[in-house]
């Protein structure tokens, strides 16, 4: 489960696609909390890096470069992490560019 009140619909759609991929890779992913310093996508797919500079408040480099939504599973919920940088932060949480880079299909 994730909070949707401040997240644009295209970002939620992308996250739902990622969740389908996670379900296919590990059907029990939702019952586990993120371990160590990796986001849920990196932990399940076994690719990716730790959060930027050990910062668990912003999206990791791997998700950012892939155009994914970066999130951490905690207590049965997904905490979505915003992009790092002044440009993203200036947009605010109602804008797609606050959460992810890339084009949306």
C-alpha positions in Angstrom: 0.0 0.0 0.0 1.2 3.5 -0.7 -0.1 7.0 0.0 -1.4 8.6 -3.2 -2.7 12.0 -2.1 0.4 14.0 -3.3 1.6 11.8 -6.1 0.6 12.5 -9.8 -1.3 9.7 -11.6 1.5 9.0 -14.2 3.9 8.3 -11.3 1.5 6.0 -9.6 0.9 4.2 -13.0 4.7 3.7 -13.3 4.9 2.5 -9.7 2.1 0.0 -10.4 4.1 -1.4 -13.3 7.1 -1.8 -11.1 5.0 -3.5 -8.5 3.9 -6.1 -11.1 7.6 -6.7 -11.9 8.3 -7.1 -8.2 5.5 -9.6 -7.8 6.8 -11.6 -10.7 10.3 -11.6 -9.2 9.4 -12.2 -5.5 5.8 -12.8 -4.5 6.6 -12.1 -0.9 8.3 -8.7 -1.4 5.4 -6.8 0.2 5.7 -8.7 3.5 9.4 -7.8 3.9 10.9 -4.5 4.8 13.8 -3.0 2.8 17.0 -4.2 4.3 20.3 -2.4 4.3 20.7 0.6 2.1 18.9 -0.4 -1.1 15.5 0.6 -2.3 12.8 -2.0 -3.0 13.5 -2.1 -6.7 17.2 -2.7 -6.3 16.7 -5.3 -3.6 14.2 -7.4 -5.6 15.8 -7.1 -9.0 19.4 -7.5 -7.6 20.5 -4.4 -9.6 21.2 -1.0 -8.4 23.1 1.0 -5.9 22.5 2.3 -2.4 20.6 5.5 -1.9 22.6 8.6 -2.9 25.3 9.4 -0.4 23.6 7.2 2.2 20.6 9.5 2.1 17.4 7.6 2.6 15.2 10.7 1.8 15.9 10.9 -1.9 15.7 8.5 -4.9 18.7 6.3 -5.6 21.0 6.8 -8.6 19.9 3.5 -10.3 16.2 4.3 -10.2 16.8 7.9 -11.2 18.8 6.9 -14.3 16.3 4.2 -15.3 13.3 6.5 -15.0 11.9 4.4 -12.2 10.0 5.5 -9.1 12.3 4.9 -6.1 10.6 3.5 -3.0 11.3 1.7 0.2 9.0 -1.0 1.6 8.4 -0.4 5.2 5.7 -2.0 7.4 3.6 -3.1 4.5 3.7 0.3 2.8 5.8 1.9 0.1 7.5 5.2 0.9 8.2 6.9 -2.4 11.4 8.9 -2.5 11.7 12.2 -4.4 14.5 13.0 -6.8 17.5 14.8 -5.4 18.4 18.2 -6.7 17.1 21.8 -6.6 15.3 21.5 -10.0 13.2 18.6 -8.7 12.6 20.1 -5.3 11.5 23.4 -6.9 8.7 21.5 -8.8 6.9 20.2 -5.8 5.2 16.8 -5.1 2.3 17.4 -7.6 4.7 17.3 -10.6 6.0 14.1 -12.2 9.6 15.6 -12.3 9.6 15.7 -8.5 9.4 11.9 -8.4 11.1 10.5 -11.6 13.0 11.4 -14.7 12.2 10.3 -18.2 9.2 10.1 -20.5 6.1 8.2 -19.6 4.7 5.7 -22.0 
